Amino acid sequence: MSNLWFFYLFFSAVLIFIGIYCLLTMHNLIRLFIAVEIISKGVSLALVATGAVKKSVLLAQSLAITYIVVEVSLVATALAIIINIYKKNKSLDVRLLSKLKG
Amino acid sequence: MVIQTLLLCGLIIFSGLAIIFKDLLKAALSLAVASLCLGIIFFRLGAPYAGVFEISVVAGLITVLFILTIALTKKEREIKEANLTRIAFPLFFILFLIIDGLVMKSLLQKVPALPSEPEAGIFGEVLWKQRTFDLVAQIGVILAGVLAVLALFRKKEDEKDE
């Protein structure tokens, strides 16, 4: 049982690594949110896999559903902000955002 | 177990492709396929409701939102990512796989699995009776998201008159 748990955690950690690597190295705003999505996939995999292995999958999947709803809300808001940033700057380069006035 | 491992590998590969692809549209579609793999993994782990949500909401709705944003910002000039990041990714990835494997192998011996008892009841009882307060917060989050999007696309008063 324990072996299986660590097996899923291994893959979950790999997903989180891919997301963090992208967050640290890329400059396109949409790509950064793709990275956030990848990290959230890793987290929800860890959540459900832990529930399945510990025989409490009902609670784990209700938590996963809550997590997915929060994720959708976050992405919708973030993409709206990205469109507004694009309208203003005509670019999606995250480095331009550091040139704030004031 | 073999199918599960293949699905997990597919999940990793498509997530990796999502950051390697230069074309954003291909990256978004690759992310959708990764979500599909994750949804099937959820089904096989005995969490069908989470699987349905993952496939319909994340693979469906979020992909549509991403594609819509990419279409609305299509005229952007190319943002040059450093080539070094793409070249260095496989190296860092393999290094991380080795470290991750070693850490998990060492944890396997030391960290005992938490004791747990099998759950009783059905999914509906767990969701609506045990987690009532969370569901109220969830409704709040959805409303906050809707209001935030509305606020962000609000027009100025003089634009409305025109």
Chai-1 contact restraints between the chains, C-beta under 6 A:
chainA,res_idxA,chainB,res_idxB,connection_type,confidence,min_distance_angstrom,max_distance_angstrom,comment,restraint_id
A,M1,B,A113,contact,1.0,0.0,6.0,A-B,restraint_1
A,S2,B,A113,contact,1.0,0.0,6.0,A-B,restraint_2
A,F6,B,M104,contact,1.0,0.0,6.0,A-B,restraint_3
A,F6,B,L108,contact,1.0,0.0,6.0,A-B,restraint_4
A,F10,B,D100,contact,1.0,0.0,6.0,A-B,restraint_5
A,F10,B,M104,contact,1.0,0.0,6.0,A-B,restraint_6
A,F11,B,L8,contact,1.0,0.0,6.0,A-B,restraint_7
A,A13,B,D100,contact,1.0,0.0,6.0,A-B,restraint_8
A,V14,B,I12,contact,1.0,0.0,6.0,A-B,restraint_9
A,L15,B,S15,contact,1.0,0.0,6.0,A-B,restraint_10
A,F17,B,F96,contact,1.0,0.0,6.0,A-B,restraint_11
A,I18,B,S15,contact,1.0,0.0,6.0,A-B,restraint_12
A,I18,B,G16,contact,1.0,0.0,6.0,A-B,restraint_13
A,C22,B,I19,contact,1.0,0.0,6.0,A-B,restraint_14
A,T25,B,T85,contact,1.0,0.0,6.0,A-B,restraint_15
A,M26,B,E81,contact,1.0,0.0,6.0,A-B,restraint_16
A,H27,B,I79,contact,1.0,0.0,6.0,A-B,restraint_17
A,N28,B,I79,contact,1.0,0.0,6.0,A-B,restraint_18
A,I30,B,L24,contact,1.0,0.0,6.0,A-B,restraint_19
A,I34,B,A18,contact,1.0,0.0,6.0,A-B,restraint_20
A,I34,B,A27,contact,1.0,0.0,6.0,A-B,restraint_21
A,I34,B,L31,contact,1.0,0.0,6.0,A-B,restraint_22
A,E37,B,L31,contact,1.0,0.0,6.0,A-B,restraint_23
A,I38,B,S15,contact,1.0,0.0,6.0,A-B,restraint_24
A,K41,B,L38,contact,1.0,0.0,6.0,A-B,restraint_25
A,V48,B,F42,contact,1.0,0.0,6.0,A-B,restraint_26
A,V48,B,L45,contact,1.0,0.0,6.0,A-B,restraint_27
A,V48,B,A47,contact,1.0,0.0,6.0,A-B,restraint_28
A,V48,B,A50,contact,1.0,0.0,6.0,A-B,restraint_29
A,A52,B,L45,contact,1.0,0.0,6.0,A-B,restraint_30
A,A52,B,G46,contact,1.0,0.0,6.0,A-B,restraint_31
A,K54,B,S116,contact,1.0,0.0,6.0,A-B,restraint_32
A,K55,B,S116,contact,1.0,0.0,6.0,A-B,restraint_33
A,K55,B,P118,contact,1.0,0.0,6.0,A-B,restraint_34
A,S56,B,S116,contact,1.0,0.0,6.0,A-B,restraint_35
A,S56,B,E119,contact,1.0,0.0,6.0,A-B,restraint_36
A,V57,B,G46,contact,1.0,0.0,6.0,A-B,restraint_37
A,V57,B,A47,contact,1.0,0.0,6.0,A-B,restraint_38
A,L58,B,E119,contact,1.0,0.0,6.0,A-B,restraint_39
A,L58,B,F123,contact,1.0,0.0,6.0,A-B,restraint_40
A,L58,B,V126,contact,1.0,0.0,6.0,A-B,restraint_41
A,L59,B,V126,contact,1.0,0.0,6.0,A-B,restraint_42
A,Q61,B,A47,contact,1.0,0.0,6.0,A-B,restraint_43
A,Q61,B,Y49,contact,1.0,0.0,6.0,A-B,restraint_44
A,Q61,B,A50,contact,1.0,0.0,6.0,A-B,restraint_45
A,S62,B,V126,contact,1.0,0.0,6.0,A-B,restraint_46
A,S62,B,L127,contact,1.0,0.0,6.0,A-B,restraint_47
A,S62,B,R131,contact,1.0,0.0,6.0,A-B,restraint_48
A,A64,B,A50,contact,1.0,0.0,6.0,A-B,restraint_49
A,I65,B,A50,contact,1.0,0.0,6.0,A-B,restraint_50
A,I65,B,F53,contact,1.0,0.0,6.0,A-B,restraint_51
A,T66,B,D134,contact,1.0,0.0,6.0,A-B,restraint_52
A,T66,B,Q138,contact,1.0,0.0,6.0,A-B,restraint_53
A,I68,B,F53,contact,1.0,0.0,6.0,A-B,restraint_54
A,I68,B,V57,contact,1.0,0.0,6.0,A-B,restraint_55
A,V69,B,Q138,contact,1.0,0.0,6.0,A-B,restraint_56
A,V70,B,V141,contact,1.0,0.0,6.0,A-B,restraint_57
A,V72,B,V57,contact,1.0,0.0,6.0,A-B,restraint_58
A,S73,B,V141,contact,1.0,0.0,6.0,A-B,restraint_59
A,S73,B,I142,contact,1.0,0.0,6.0,A-B,restraint_60
A,S73,B,G145,contact,1.0,0.0,6.0,A-B,restraint_61
A,V75,B,I62,contact,1.0,0.0,6.0,A-B,restraint_62
A,A76,B,G145,contact,1.0,0.0,6.0,A-B,restraint_63
A,A76,B,V149,contact,1.0,0.0,6.0,A-B,restraint_64
A,T77,B,G145,contact,1.0,0.0,6.0,A-B,restraint_65
A,T77,B,A148,contact,1.0,0.0,6.0,A-B,restraint_66
A,L79,B,L65,contact,1.0,0.0,6.0,A-B,restraint_67
A,L79,B,T69,contact,1.0,0.0,6.0,A-B,restraint_68
A,A80,B,V149,contact,1.0,0.0,6.0,A-B,restraint_69
A,A80,B,L152,contact,1.0,0.0,6.0,A-B,restraint_70
A,I83,B,L72,contact,1.0,0.0,6.0,A-B,restraint_71
A,N84,B,L152,contact,1.0,0.0,6.0,A-B,restraint_72
A,Y86,B,T73,contact,1.0,0.0,6.0,A-B,restraint_73
A,S91,B,E76,contact,1.0,0.0,6.0,A-B,restraint_74
A,L92,B,T73,contact,1.0,0.0,6.0,A-B,restraint_75
A,L92,B,E76,contact,1.0,0.0,6.0,A-B,restraint_76
A,D93,B,I79,contact,1.0,0.0,6.0,A-B,restraint_77
